[in-house]
Amino acid sequence: MKKLTFFNHKGGVGKTTLTVSVADALADLGLRVLLIDADPQCNLTSYYLDEHLLDELLGESGTDDGGTIWSAIKPVVDGKGGVRKFDLYEVREDKIWLCPGDVLLADYEEELPAAWTGSFARKERDYDVTCVLHDMAEEMAARYEVDIVLFDIGPNVGPLNRSILLGSDAFITPVAADLFSLRALSTVGRSVDRWIRDWATIRSLASPVAQKRLLKGTPVYLGYVTSAYKVFSGRSSTKPHEFWERKIAPRVKDRVVDVLGAIHPSFVPYSPQNKLAAIKNFHSIVWRRKPRTAGWQSGSFAVM
């Protein structure tokens, strides 16, 4: 089982859309996929889940009957037990399952800075809090026999995303062809570099027994996917997108690939071929909604 995260702290680059599309593509190849909505905004969950069911789920997430990501990790965060099991939502028959997101994941994120500091001091509880999302993912993946876990995360470089990235096997950067996405790449590279180095220190301080259960801290950079949203600004947007598109590859190499490669070449195994795909604009992606389980709908994507 592998864990893959789509990560860019710049918002509006199509992370959730790409996550859903990749999940369907992997399912078409015969793989079993677990989707984990680790963004407190719950966009991935909102895509699949009827709003009335989502409202009910969020209202019960802090109870013993809860069925969200927060419901699963709350006992660990509260220091009152292990990861709580609940039935996941089958959003594509025998192929894709969803762990719903929760706005209360923001409460968990508030605990993470202290847990990070405590991990340097080799405190077991702080290890538990830092690693709990991946402990949860591995339990769910084993129970549903999935081949790959896809994390959909929020647009930031905060402690929640740090923990998710450090436990992932690999990550992909969705990038829009615009100035702000280009600028954000610098922060992506610096942040991941710092997280990897700091976590390596935490692992080196841990006992041999503790090291076996800690996050691996070795997320491989697979590359980036570009997109160009159609912007109605009273003038053609094609040329500006082409202008920024040409600047993305050298910026990725300079600010992400070279930075992570300086830690070890194994972090960037596909360099210099880091561009994975390009989507001209998300208006070209059309979903056809298909009924799934009761109260749920999923979509398969077709590029027109």
BAVEXTI-570238 format. One line per 5 residues: their letters; for each residue x negated, y negated, z of N, C-alpha, C. Coordinates in nm, 2 decimals, decimal comma. Atoms other than C-alpha are relative to their C-alpha. Example, Ala and Ser with C-alpha at 12.3 -4.5 7.8 and 13.67 -1.06 7.14 Angstrom:
2
as = -0,09/0,12/0,00/-1,23/0,45/0,78/-0,09/-0,12/0,00 ~ 0,09/0,11/0,00/-1,37/0,11/0,71/0,08/-0,11/0,08 .
//
This chain:
304
mkklt = -0,08/0,12/0,00/0,00/0,00/0,00/-0,09/-0,13/0,00 ~ 0,08/0,13/0,00/-0,13/-0,35/-0,09/0,10/-0,11/0,03 ~ -0,07/0,12/-0,04/-0,02/-0,69/0,03/-0,05/-0,12/-0,08 ~ 0,03/0,12/0,09/-0,01/-0,99/-0,21/0,08/-0,12/0,04 ~ -0,06/0,13/-0,03/0,06/-1,35/-0,13/-0,02/-0,10/-0,11 .
ffnhk = 0,01/0,11/0,10/0,14/-1,64/-0,36/-0,02/-0,13/0,08 ~ 0,04/0,11/-0,09/-0,03/-1,94/-0,20/-0,05/-0,12/-0,08 ~ 0,05/0,14/0,04/-0,06/-2,31/-0,28/0,07/-0,10/0,09 ~ -0,07/0,09/-0,09/0,00/-2,58/-0,03/0,07/-0,12/-0,07 ~ -0,08/0,09/0,08/0,14/-2,80/-0,31/0,14/0,06/-0,02 .
ggvgk = -0,14/-0,04/0,03/0,52/-2,77/-0,32/0,04/-0,02/-0,14 ~ -0,06/0,02/0,13/0,73/-2,74/-0,63/-0,08/0,06/-0,11 ~ 0,08/-0,06/0,11/0,49/-2,51/-0,82/0,06/0,13/-0,04 ~ -0,07/-0,12/0,04/0,74/-2,22/-0,85/-0,05/0,13/0,07 ~ 0,04/-0,12/-0,07/0,61/-1,98/-0,58/0,11/0,10/0,01 .
ttltv = -0,11/-0,10/-0,02/0,95/-1,83/-0,50/0,04/0,06/-0,13 ~ -0,04/-0,05/0,13/1,05/-1,80/-0,87/-0,10/0,10/-0,05 ~ 0,10/-0,10/0,04/0,72/-1,63/-0,94/0,00/0,13/0,08 ~ -0,01/-0,11/-0,08/0,76/-1,40/-0,65/0,11/0,10/-0,04 ~ -0,11/-0,08/0,04/1,10/-1,28/-0,76/-0,03/0,06/-0,14 .
svada = 0,03/-0,05/0,13/0,98/-1,24/-1,12/-0,10/0,11/0,00 ~ 0,11/-0,11/-0,01/0,67/-1,04/-1,03/0,06/0,12/0,07 ~ -0,06/-0,11/-0,06/0,88/-0,82/-0,80/0,08/0,08/-0,10 ~ -0,07/-0,07/0,10/1,11/-0,73/-1,08/-0,09/0,06/-0,11 ~ 0,09/-0,06/0,10/0,82/-0,67/-1,32/-0,06/0,12/0,06 .
ladlg = 0,07/-0,11/-0,07/0,65/-0,44/-1,07/0,10/0,12/0,01 ~ -0,10/-0,10/-0,01/0,98/-0,26/-1,02/0,03/0,07/-0,14 ~ -0,02/-0,05/0,14/1,02/-0,22/-1,40/-0,12/0,10/-0,03 ~ 0,11/-0,09/0,02/0,68/-0,04/-1,39/0,01/0,12/0,09 ~ -0,02/-0,12/-0,09/0,81/0,21/-1,13/-0,05/-0,02/0,14 .
lrvll = 0,06/0,01/-0,13/0,66/0,06/-0,82/0,12/-0,04/0,10 ~ -0,09/0,03/-0,10/0,85/0,02/-0,49/-0,05/-0,13/0,07 ~ 0,05/0,13/-0,04/0,83/-0,34/-0,36/0,08/-0,05/0,12 ~ -0,06/0,07/-0,12/0,89/-0,51/-0,02/-0,02/-0,15/-0,02 ~ 0,01/0,14/0,00/0,96/-0,88/-0,03/0,02/-0,05/0,14 .
idadp = -0,01/0,06/-0,13/0,89/-1,07/0,29/0,01/-0,15/-0,01 ~ -0,02/0,14/0,00/1,03/-1,42/0,32/-0,06/-0,06/0,12 ~ 0,08/0,06/-0,11/0,77/-1,59/0,54/0,00/-0,15/0,00 ~ -0,01/0,15/0,01/0,88/-1,95/0,46/0,12/-0,04/0,08 ~ -0,11/0,04/-0,08/1,10/-2,11/0,73/0,11/-0,07/-0,08 .
qcnlt = -0,11/0,06/0,08/1,29/-2,28/0,44/0,09/0,11/-0,06 ~ -0,09/-0,12/0,04/1,42/-1,93/0,34/0,05/-0,01/-0,15 ~ -0,04/0,01/0,14/1,43/-2,00/-0,04/0,02/0,14/-0,06 ~ 0,00/-0,13/0,06/1,36/-1,64/-0,13/0,13/0,07/0,05 ~ -0,12/-0,06/-0,06/1,64/-1,52/0,11/0,12/-0,06/-0,07 .
syyld = -0,12/0,07/0,06/1,88/-1,78/-0,03/0,02/0,04/-0,14 ~ -0,02/-0,05/0,14/1,82/-1,65/-0,38/0,08/0,13/0,00 ~ -0,06/-0,13/0,00/1,93/-1,30/-0,29/0,13/0,01/0,08 ~ -0,10/-0,02/-0,10/2,17/-1,35/-0,01/0,12/-0,11/-0,01 ~ -0,11/0,09/-0,01/2,52/-1,50/-0,01/-0,01/-0,09/0,12 .
ehlld = 0,02/0,10/-0,11/2,53/-1,81/0,21/0,07/0,04/0,13 ~ -0,07/-0,04/-0,12/2,79/-1,67/0,44/-0,07/0,11/0,08 ~ 0,08/-0,11/-0,06/2,59/-1,36/0,51/-0,13/-0,06/0,06 ~ 0,12/0,06/-0,05/2,28/-1,57/0,55/0,03/-0,08/0,13 ~ -0,04/0,08/-0,12/2,46/-1,80/0,80/0,02/0,10/0,12 .
ellge = -0,02/-0,10/-0,11/2,56/-1,49/1,00/-0,13/0,06/0,05 ~ 0,13/-0,05/-0,03/2,21/-1,35/0,99/-0,08/-0,09/0,09 ~ 0,08/0,10/-0,08/2,05/-1,67/1,12/0,06/-0,02/0,13 ~ -0,07/0,02/-0,13/2,31/-1,70/1,39/-0,03/0,11/0,10 ~ 0,03/-0,11/-0,09/2,22/-1,36/1,53/-0,14/0,04/0,01 .
sgtdd = 0,14/-0,05/0,01/1,85/-1,35/1,47/-0,08/0,01/0,13 ~ 0,07/-0,01/-0,13/1,75/-1,41/1,83/0,06/0,11/0,09 ~ -0,07/-0,10/-0,08/1,98/-1,12/1,95/-0,06/0,14/-0,03 ~ 0,04/-0,14/0,03/1,93/-0,75/1,97/0,05/0,06/-0,13 ~ -0,06/-0,04/0,13/2,14/-0,72/1,66/-0,06/-0,08/-0,12 .
ggtiw = 0,06/0,08/0,10/1,92/-0,96/1,46/-0,06/0,08/-0,11 ~ 0,06/-0,07/0,12/1,80/-0,87/1,11/-0,08/-0,09/-0,09 ~ 0,09/0,09/0,07/1,55/-1,14/1,01/-0,15/0,03/0,04 ~ 0,14/-0,01/-0,03/1,17/-1,17/1,01/-0,02/-0,04/0,15 ~ 0,02/0,04/-0,13/1,20/-1,36/1,34/0,05/0,11/0,10 .
saikp = -0,06/-0,10/-0,09/1,42/-1,08/1,49/-0,11/0,11/0,02 ~ 0,10/-0,11/-0,01/1,13/-0,83/1,41/-0,11/-0,04/0,09 ~ 0,12/0,03/-0,08/0,85/-1,02/1,57/0,02/-0,07/0,13 ~ -0,03/0,07/-0,13/1,03/-1,20/1,86/-0,05/0,08/0,12 ~ 0,04/-0,07/-0,12/0,96/-0,92/2,11/-0,15/-0,02/0,03 .
vvdgk = 0,15/0,02/-0,01/0,58/-0,95/2,04/-0,03/-0,14/0,04 ~ 0,03/0,14/-0,03/0,58/-1,33/2,05/0,04/-0,03/0,14 ~ -0,04/0,03/-0,14/0,77/-1,33/2,38/-0,07/0,09/0,10 ~ 0,07/-0,09/-0,09/0,54/-1,06/2,52/0,09/0,10/0,07 ~ -0,09/-0,09/-0,06/0,83/-0,82/2,58/0,02/0,13/-0,08 .
ggvrk = -0,01/-0,13/0,08/0,76/-0,53/2,34/-0,07/-0,01/-0,13 ~ 0,06/-0,01/0,13/0,66/-0,42/2,00/0,09/-0,06/-0,11 ~ -0,08/0,04/0,12/0,79/-0,50/1,65/0,13/0,07/0,00 ~ -0,13/-0,06/0,00/1,16/-0,45/1,64/0,04/0,04/-0,14 ~ -0,04/-0,06/0,13/1,30/-0,23/1,36/0,14/-0,04/-0,03 .
fdlye = -0,14/0,02/0,04/1,61/-0,31/1,16/0,00/0,04/-0,15 ~ -0,02/-0,04/0,14/1,75/-0,20/0,82/-0,03/-0,12/-0,09 ~ 0,03/0,10/0,10/1,61/-0,40/0,53/0,11/0,00/-0,11 ~ -0,11/0,01/0,10/1,83/-0,52/0,24/-0,06/0,05/-0,14 ~ 0,04/-0,05/0,13/1,80/-0,32/-0,08/0,06/-0,09/-0,11 .
vredk = -0,05/0,09/0,09/1,82/-0,58/-0,35/-0,02/0,04/-0,15 ~ 0,01/-0,07/0,13/1,73/-0,36/-0,64/-0,01/0,15/0,03 ~ -0,02/-0,14/-0,05/1,84/0,01/-0,61/-0,13/0,08/0,00 ~ 0,11/-0,09/-0,01/1,56/0,22/-0,48/-0,13/-0,06/-0,05 ~ 0,12/0,07/0,06/1,30/-0,04/-0,60/-0,05/-0,12/0,08 .
iwlcp = 0,04/0,12/-0,07/1,30/-0,37/-0,41/0,08/-0,02/0,13 ~ -0,07/0,03/-0,13/1,38/-0,44/-0,04/-0,05/-0,14/0,05 ~ 0,02/0,14/-0,05/1,40/-0,78/0,13/0,00/0,00/0,15 ~ 0,00/0,04/-0,14/1,30/-0,88/0,48/0,04/-0,15/0,01 ~ -0,05/0,14/0,00/1,51/-1,20/0,53/-0,09/-0,10/0,08 .
gdvll = 0,07/0,10/-0,07/1,34/-1,52/0,63/0,09/-0,06/0,12 ~ -0,07/0,06/-0,11/1,44/-1,74/0,93/-0,06/-0,13/0,03 ~ 0,05/0,13/-0,04/1,41/-2,10/1,02/-0,07/0,00/0,13 ~ 0,07/-0,01/-0,13/1,30/-1,99/1,37/-0,14/0,05/-0,01 ~ 0,14/-0,04/0,02/0,98/-1,87/1,22/-0,09/-0,12/0,03 .
adyee = 0,07/0,12/-0,04/0,87/-2,23/1,29/-0,04/0,01/0,15 ~ 0,04/-0,02/-0,14/0,88/-2,14/1,66/-0,12/0,09/0,02 ~ 0,11/-0,09/-0,01/0,64/-1,86/1,60/-0,13/-0,08/-0,04 ~ 0,11/0,08/0,05/0,41/-2,10/1,41/-0,06/-0,09/0,11 ~ 0,05/0,09/-0,11/0,39/-2,32/1,72/-0,09/0,08/0,10 .
elpaa = 0,08/-0,09/-0,09/0,24/-2,02/1,92/-0,14/0,03/-0,06 ~ 0,12/-0,05/0,07/-0,03/-1,95/1,66/-0,13/-0,08/0,03 ~ 0,13/0,07/-0,03/-0,29/-2,23/1,74/-0,06/0,05/0,13 ~ 0,05/-0,05/-0,13/-0,32/-2,11/2,10/-0,04/0,15/-0,01 ~ 0,04/-0,14/0,02/-0,33/-1,75/1,99/-0,13/0,01/-0,08 .
wtgsf = 0,13/0,00/0,07/-0,61/-1,83/1,75/-0,11/-0,03/0,09 ~ 0,10/0,03/-0,09/-0,81/-1,99/2,02/-0,02/0,12/0,10 ~ 0,01/-0,11/-0,09/-0,74/-1,70/2,25/-0,06/0,12/-0,06 ~ 0,07/-0,11/0,07/-0,86/-1,46/1,99/-0,15/-0,01/0,00 ~ 0,14/0,02/-0,02/-1,20/-1,61/2,01/-0,05/0,05/0,14 .
arker = 0,03/-0,04/-0,14/-1,19/-1,53/2,38/0,04/0,15/0,02 ~ -0,03/-0,15/0,00/-1,09/-1,16/2,30/0,12/0,03/0,08 ~ -0,12/-0,03/-0,08/-0,75/-1,18/2,46/0,10/0,09/-0,09 ~ -0,08/-0,10/0,08/-0,54/-0,88/2,35/0,14/-0,06/-0,04 ~ -0,13/0,05/0,04/-0,21/-1,06/2,36/-0,01/-0,10/-0,11 .
dydvt = 0,02/0,09/0,11/-0,34/-1,33/2,13/-0,03/0,07/-0,13 ~ 0,02/-0,09/0,12/-0,46/-1,06/1,89/0,14/0,04/-0,05 ~ -0,14/-0,05/0,03/-0,10/-0,93/1,90/0,08/-0,10/-0,07 ~ -0,08/0,10/0,06/0,06/-1,26/1,82/-0,06/-0,04/-0,14 ~ 0,06/0,04/0,13/-0,19/-1,35/1,54/0,03/0,11/-0,11 .
cvlhd = -0,01/-0,11/0,10/-0,15/-1,01/1,37/0,14/0,06/-0,02 ~ -0,13/-0,07/-0,01/0,22/-0,94/1,43/0,07/0,01/-0,14 ~ -0,07/0,00/0,13/0,35/-1,03/1,08/-0,05/0,11/-0,09 ~ 0,05/-0,11/0,08/0,12/-0,78/0,92/0,03/0,14/0,07 ~ -0,05/-0,12/-0,07/0,20/-0,52/1,19/0,14/0,03/-0,05 .
maeem = -0,14/-0,02/0,05/0,56/-0,57/1,09/0,00/0,04/-0,14 ~ 0,00/-0,04/0,14/0,49/-0,55/0,72/-0,05/0,14/-0,02 ~ 0,04/-0,13/0,01/0,30/-0,23/0,76/0,10/0,10/0,05 ~ -0,10/-0,09/-0,05/0,57/-0,07/0,96/0,11/0,01/-0,10 ~ -0,11/0,00/0,10/0,84/-0,17/0,71/-0,05/0,07/-0,13 .
aarye = 0,05/-0,06/0,12/0,62/-0,06/0,42/-0,01/0,15/0,01 ~ 0,01/-0,14/-0,02/0,56/0,28/0,57/0,14/0,07/0,01 ~ -0,14/-0,05/-0,02/0,93/0,33/0,66/0,07/0,01/-0,14 ~ -0,07/-0,01/0,13/1,05/0,25/0,30/-0,09/0,05/-0,11 ~ 0,09/-0,06/0,10/0,75/0,40/0,13/-0,03/-0,09/-0,12 .
vdivl = 0,02/0,09/0,11/0,67/0,09/-0,07/-0,15/0,00/-0,05 ~ 0,13/0,00/0,06/0,37/0,05/-0,30/-0,07/-0,14/0,02 ~ 0,06/0,13/-0,01/0,32/-0,33/-0,26/0,10/-0,09/0,08 ~ -0,07/0,10/-0,08/0,43/-0,61/-0,02/-0,03/-0,13/-0,06 ~ 0,02/0,14/0,05/0,48/-0,96/-0,16/0,05/-0,10/0,10 .
fdigp = -0,04/0,10/-0,10/0,48/-1,25/0,08/0,03/-0,13/-0,08 ~ -0,03/0,13/0,04/0,66/-1,57/-0,01/-0,02/-0,10/0,11 ~ 0,03/0,09/-0,11/0,52/-1,85/0,20/0,02/-0,15/-0,03 ~ -0,03/0,14/0,02/0,57/-2,22/0,25/-0,12/-0,08/-0,06 ~ 0,11/0,08/0,06/0,36/-2,50/0,09/-0,08/-0,08/0,10 .
nvgpl = 0,08/0,07/-0,10/0,11/-2,58/0,36/-0,12/0,08/0,03 ~ 0,12/-0,07/-0,05/-0,23/-2,49/0,51/0,00/0,01/0,15 ~ -0,02/-0,01/-0,15/-0,09/-2,44/0,86/-0,04/0,14/0,05 ~ 0,04/-0,13/-0,07/-0,15/-2,15/1,11/0,08/0,12/-0,04 ~ -0,09/-0,11/0,05/0,14/-1,94/0,98/-0,06/0,06/-0,13 .
nrsil = 0,06/-0,05/0,13/-0,01/-1,92/0,63/-0,14/0,05/0,02 ~ 0,13/-0,05/-0,03/-0,35/-1,87/0,77/0,00/0,15/0,04 ~ -0,02/-0,14/-0,05/-0,24/-1,55/0,95/0,04/0,09/-0,12 ~ -0,05/-0,08/0,11/-0,06/-1,43/0,64/-0,11/0,03/-0,10 ~ 0,11/-0,02/0,09/-0,36/-1,49/0,41/-0,10/0,09/0,05 .
lgsda = 0,11/-0,09/-0,06/-0,61/-1,32/0,64/0,04/0,14/0,00 ~ -0,04/-0,14/0,00/-0,40/-1,00/0,64/0,03/0,05/-0,13 ~ -0,03/-0,04/0,13/-0,34/-1,00/0,27/-0,12/0,07/-0,07 ~ 0,10/-0,06/0,08/-0,53/-0,78/0,03/-0,05/-0,10/-0,11 ~ 0,03/0,09/0,11/-0,51/-1,05/-0,24/0,09/-0,12/0,00 .
fitpv = -0,09/0,11/0,02/-0,36/-1,39/-0,33/-0,01/-0,06/-0,14 ~ 0,00/0,07/0,13/-0,26/-1,58/-0,64/0,05/-0,14/0,02 ~ -0,04/0,14/-0,01/-0,23/-1,95/-0,68/0,09/-0,05/-0,12 ~ -0,08/0,07/0,10/0,07/-2,09/-0,87/-0,04/-0,15/-0,01 ~ 0,04/0,14/0,02/-0,03/-2,43/-1,02/0,08/-0,06/-0,11 .
aadlf = -0,07/0,08/0,10/0,18/-2,69/-1,19/-0,11/-0,09/-0,08 ~ 0,09/0,08/0,08/0,01/-2,89/-1,47/0,02/-0,14/0,03 ~ -0,01/0,14/-0,04/0,00/-3,22/-1,29/-0,11/-0,04/0,09 ~ 0,11/0,05/-0,08/-0,23/-3,44/-1,09/0,00/0,05/0,14 ~ -0,01/-0,04/-0,14/-0,11/-3,34/-0,75/-0,04/0,15/0,03 .
slral = 0,04/-0,14/-0,01/-0,15/-2,97/-0,81/-0,15/0,02/-0,01 ~ 0,14/0,00/0,02/-0,50/-3,03/-0,93/-0,07/-0,04/0,12 ~ 0,06/0,04/-0,12/-0,59/-3,22/-0,62/0,01/0,10/0,11 ~ -0,02/-0,10/-0,10/-0,44/-2,95/-0,40/-0,09/0,11/0,00 ~ 0,09/-0,11/0,01/-0,68/-2,69/-0,53/-0,12/-0,01/0,09 .
stvgr = 0,11/0,02/-0,09/-0,96/-2,85/-0,33/0,03/0,05/0,14 ~ -0,04/-0,04/-0,14/-0,77/-2,79/0,00/0,02/0,15/0,01 ~ -0,02/-0,14/0,00/-0,68/-2,44/-0,10/-0,14/0,07/0,02 ~ 0,13/-0,07/-0,01/-1,05/-2,34/-0,15/-0,06/-0,03/0,14 ~ 0,06/0,03/-0,13/-1,17/-2,52/0,17/0,06/0,07/0,11 .
svdrw = -0,07/-0,07/-0,11/-0,90/-2,38/0,39/-0,02/0,15/0,00 ~ 0,02/-0,15/0,00/-0,93/-2,02/0,28/-0,15/0,03/0,04 ~ 0,14/-0,02/-0,04/-1,31/-2,04/0,31/-0,02/-0,02/0,15 ~ 0,02/0,02/-0,15/-1,29/-2,18/0,67/0,07/0,11/0,07 ~ -0,08/-0,11/-0,07/-1,02/-1,92/0,77/-0,08/0,13/0,00 .
irdwa = 0,07/-0,13/0,01/-1,23/-1,63/0,64/-0,12/0,00/0,09 ~ 0,12/0,01/-0,08/-1,55/-1,75/0,81/0,04/0,01/0,15 ~ -0,04/0,00/-0,14/-1,37/-1,82/1,14/0,05/0,14/0,05 ~ -0,05/-0,13/-0,03/-1,19/-1,49/1,14/-0,11/0,11/0,01 ~ 0,12/-0,10/-0,01/-1,52/-1,30/1,07/-0,07/-0,02/0,13 .
tirsl = 0,06/0,02/-0,13/-1,65/-1,46/1,39/0,09/0,07/0,11 ~ -0,09/-0,06/-0,09/-1,34/-1,35/1,58/-0,02/0,16/0,00 ~ 0,01/-0,15/0,01/-1,38/-0,99/1,45/-0,14/0,04/0,06 ~ 0,13/-0,04/-0,05/-1,75/-0,99/1,54/-0,01/0,00/0,15 ~ 0,00/0,01/-0,15/-1,67/-1,08/1,90/0,09/0,11/0,06 .
aspva = -0,09/-0,10/-0,05/-1,40/-0,82/1,93/-0,07/0,14/0,02 ~ 0,06/-0,13/-0,02/-1,47/-0,47/2,06/0,03/0,09/-0,12 ~ -0,02/-0,09/0,12/-1,50/-0,18/1,81/0,14/0,05/0,00 ~ -0,13/-0,05/0,00/-1,16/-0,05/1,92/0,10/-0,11/-0,05 ~ -0,09/0,11/0,04/-0,99/-0,40/1,88/-0,02/-0,03/-0,15 .
qkrll = 0,03/0,03/0,14/-1,16/-0,45/1,54/0,09/0,09/-0,10 ~ -0,08/-0,09/0,08/-0,96/-0,15/1,40/0,14/-0,05/-0,03 ~ -0,14/0,04/0,02/-0,63/-0,32/1,45/0,01/-0,15/-0,04 ~ 0,00/0,14/0,04/-0,73/-0,68/1,36/0,02/-0,02/-0,15 ~ -0,01/0,03/0,14/-0,65/-0,84/1,03/-0,14/0,01/-0,07 .
kgtpv = 0,12/-0,03/0,07/-0,91/-0,75/0,77/-0,08/-0,13/-0,03 ~ 0,07/0,13/0,02/-0,98/-1,11/0,68/-0,08/-0,01/-0,13 ~ 0,07/-0,01/0,13/-1,08/-1,03/0,32/0,09/-0,02/-0,12 ~ -0,09/0,01/0,11/-0,82/-1,17/0,08/-0,07/-0,03/-0,13 ~ 0,07/0,01/0,13/-0,94/-1,13/-0,28/0,08/-0,10/-0,08 .
ylgyv = -0,07/0,10/0,09/-0,86/-1,42/-0,52/0,02/0,06/-0,13 ~ -0,03/-0,06/0,13/-0,69/-1,27/-0,82/0,00/-0,11/-0,11 ~ 0,00/0,10/0,10/-0,65/-1,60/-1,00/0,12/-0,09/0,01 ~ -0,11/0,10/-0,01/-0,38/-1,86/-1,09/0,09/0,01/-0,12 ~ -0,11/0,00/0,10/-0,06/-1,90/-1,29/0,04/-0,14/-0,02 .
tsayk = -0,04/0,14/0,03/0,02/-2,23/-1,46/0,14/-0,01/-0,04 ~ -0,13/0,03/0,04/0,35/-2,39/-1,51/0,01/-0,14/-0,03 ~ -0,03/0,14/0,04/0,48/-2,71/-1,67/0,14/-0,03/0,01 ~ -0,14/0,04/-0,01/0,81/-2,84/-1,55/0,03/-0,11/-0,10 ~ -0,04/0,10/0,09/1,00/-3,05/-1,80/0,05/-0,12/0,08 .
vfsgr = -0,03/0,12/-0,08/1,01/-3,40/-1,66/0,07/-0,10/-0,09 ~ -0,07/0,10/0,08/1,26/-3,65/-1,80/-0,03/-0,14/0,05 ~ 0,05/0,12/-0,05/1,08/-3,97/-1,77/0,01/-0,11/-0,11 ~ -0,01/0,10/0,11/1,18/-4,15/-2,09/-0,11/0,01/-0,10 ~ 0,10/-0,02/0,09/0,88/-4,02/-2,27/-0,04/0,14/-0,01 .
sstkp = 0,03/-0,14/0,01/0,74/-3,70/-2,39/-0,09/0,05/0,12 ~ 0,08/-0,05/-0,11/0,59/-3,49/-2,11/-0,10/0,10/-0,05 ~ 0,09/-0,10/0,05/0,40/-3,25/-2,33/-0,14/-0,03/0,01 ~ 0,14/0,04/0,00/0,08/-3,44/-2,37/-0,06/-0,01/0,14 ~ 0,05/0,00/-0,13/0,04/-3,51/-2,00/-0,02/0,14/0,06 .
hefwe = 0,02/-0,14/-0,05/0,09/-3,14/-1,92/-0,12/0,06/-0,07 ~ 0,12/-0,05/0,07/-0,17/-3,05/-2,19/-0,13/-0,06/0,06 ~ 0,12/0,06/-0,06/-0,41/-3,30/-2,04/-0,04/0,06/0,13 ~ 0,03/-0,06/-0,13/-0,38/-3,16/-1,69/-0,03/0,15/-0,01 ~ 0,03/-0,14/0,02/-0,38/-2,80/-1,81/-0,15/0,02/-0,03 .
rkiap = 0,14/-0,01/0,04/-0,73/-2,85/-1,96/-0,09/-0,01/0,12 ~ 0,08/0,02/-0,12/-0,85/-2,96/-1,62/0,01/0,10/0,11 ~ -0,02/-0,10/-0,11/-0,72/-2,67/-1,41/-0,11/0,10/0,01 ~ 0,10/-0,11/-0,01/-0,96/-2,40/-1,51/-0,14/-0,04/0,06 ~ 0,13/0,05/-0,06/-1,28/-2,60/-1,43/0,02/-0,03/0,15 .
rvkdr = -0,03/0,03/-0,14/-1,12/-2,72/-1,10/0,01/0,12/0,08 ~ -0,01/-0,13/-0,07/-1,03/-2,37/-1,00/-0,13/0,06/0,02 ~ 0,13/-0,06/-0,01/-1,38/-2,25/-1,07/-0,08/-0,08/0,11 ~ 0,08/0,08/-0,09/-1,54/-2,54/-0,88/0,05/0,00/0,15 ~ -0,06/0,02/-0,14/-1,30/-2,57/-0,58/0,05/0,13/0,07 .
vvdvl = -0,05/-0,13/-0,06/-1,18/-2,21/-0,53/-0,09/0,11/-0,02 ~ 0,08/-0,12/0,03/-1,38/-1,95/-0,71/-0,14/-0,01/0,05 ~ 0,14/0,02/-0,04/-1,73/-2,09/-0,64/-0,01/-0,01/0,15 ~ -0,01/0,01/-0,14/-1,63/-2,17/-0,28/0,01/0,14/0,07 ~ -0,02/-0,13/-0,06/-1,51/-1,82/-0,20/-0,11/0,10/-0,05 .
gaihp = 0,11/-0,08/0,04/-1,78/-1,66/-0,41/-0,12/-0,02/0,08 ~ 0,11/0,02/-0,08/-2,03/-1,82/-0,19/0,00/0,08/0,13 ~ -0,01/-0,09/-0,11/-1,90/-1,61/0,10/-0,05/0,14/-0,04 ~ 0,05/-0,13/0,06/-1,94/-1,29/-0,11/0,07/0,01/-0,13 ~ -0,06/-0,01/0,14/-1,88/-1,22/-0,48/0,12/0,09/0,00 .
sfvpy = -0,12/-0,09/0,00/-1,62/-0,95/-0,38/0,13/-0,08/0,02 ~ -0,12/0,08/-0,01/-1,38/-1,23/-0,30/0,06/-0,05/-0,13 ~ -0,04/0,05/0,13/-1,36/-1,33/-0,66/-0,04/0,09/-0,11 ~ 0,05/-0,10/0,09/-1,40/-1,01/-0,86/0,03/-0,02/-0,15 ~ -0,04/0,01/0,14/-1,23/-1,13/-1,18/-0,05/-0,13/-0,06 .
spqnk = 0,06/0,12/0,06/-1,43/-1,45/-1,23/-0,09/0,04/-0,11 ~ -0,07/0,13/0,01/-1,45/-1,62/-1,47/0,14/0,01/-0,06 ~ -0,14/-0,01/0,06/-1,12/-1,48/-1,61/0,10/-0,01/0,11 ~ -0,09/0,02/-0,12/-0,91/-1,64/-1,34/0,15/-0,04/-0,04 ~ -0,13/0,04/0,05/-0,61/-1,76/-1,55/0,08/0,13/-0,03 .
laaik = -0,07/-0,12/0,02/-0,35/-1,48/-1,52/0,11/-0,02/-0,10 ~ -0,11/0,02/0,09/-0,06/-1,63/-1,71/0,04/-0,15/0,00 ~ -0,05/0,14/0,01/0,11/-1,96/-1,82/0,15/0,01/-0,03 ~ -0,15/0,02/0,03/0,48/-2,05/-1,81/0,01/-0,14/-0,05 ~ -0,01/0,13/0,06/0,55/-2,34/-2,04/0,09/-0,09/0,08 .
nfhsi = -0,08/0,07/-0,10/0,83/-2,45/-1,82/0,11/0,09/0,05 ~ -0,09/-0,09/-0,07/1,07/-2,29/-1,58/0,14/0,00/-0,06 ~ -0,12/-0,01/0,07/1,36/-2,38/-1,81/0,01/0,12/-0,09 ~ 0,01/-0,12/0,09/1,24/-2,09/-2,03/0,02/0,13/0,07 ~ -0,02/-0,12/-0,07/1,30/-1,84/-1,75/0,15/0,00/0,03 .
vwrrk = -0,14/-0,02/-0,02/1,66/-1,72/-1,75/0,03/0,12/0,08 ~ -0,03/-0,12/-0,08/1,80/-1,49/-1,48/0,14/0,04/-0,04 ~ -0,13/-0,06/0,02/2,09/-1,26/-1,54/0,03/0,07/0,13 ~ -0,04/-0,05/-0,13/2,26/-1,19/-1,21/0,07/0,14/-0,02 ~ -0,06/-0,13/0,00/2,34/-0,83/-1,15/0,05/0,04/0,15 .
prtag = -0,04/-0,04/-0,13/2,55/-0,70/-0,85/-0,08/0,11/0,06 ~ 0,08/-0,10/-0,07/2,35/-0,50/-0,60/0,09/0,06/0,11 ~ -0,07/-0,04/-0,11/2,46/-0,40/-0,25/0,11/-0,10/0,04 ~ -0,11/0,09/-0,03/2,77/-0,55/-0,09/-0,06/-0,13/0,05 ~ 0,03/0,14/-0,04/2,73/-0,93/-0,05/-0,13/-0,05/-0,06 .
wqsgs = 0,13/0,04/0,06/2,40/-0,93/-0,25/0,00/-0,01/-0,15 ~ 0,02/0,01/0,14/2,29/-1,03/-0,59/-0,15/-0,01/-0,03 ~ 0,14/0,02/0,03/1,96/-1,00/-0,76/-0,01/-0,05/-0,15 ~ 0,02/0,04/0,13/1,82/-1,12/-1,09/-0,12/0,05/-0,07 ~ 0,11/-0,03/0,07/1,60/-1,00/-1,36/-0,03/-0,11/-0,10 .
favm = 0,04/0,12/0,08/1,40/-1,25/-1,57/-0,03/0,04/-0,14 ~ 0,03/-0,01/0,14/1,37/-1,29/-1,94/-0,06/-0,13/-0,05 ~ 0,06/0,12/0,05/1,13/-1,53/-2,10/0,05/-0,02/-0,15 ~ -0,07/0,02/0,13/1,31/-1,68/-2,40/-0,10/-0,06/-0,10 .
//
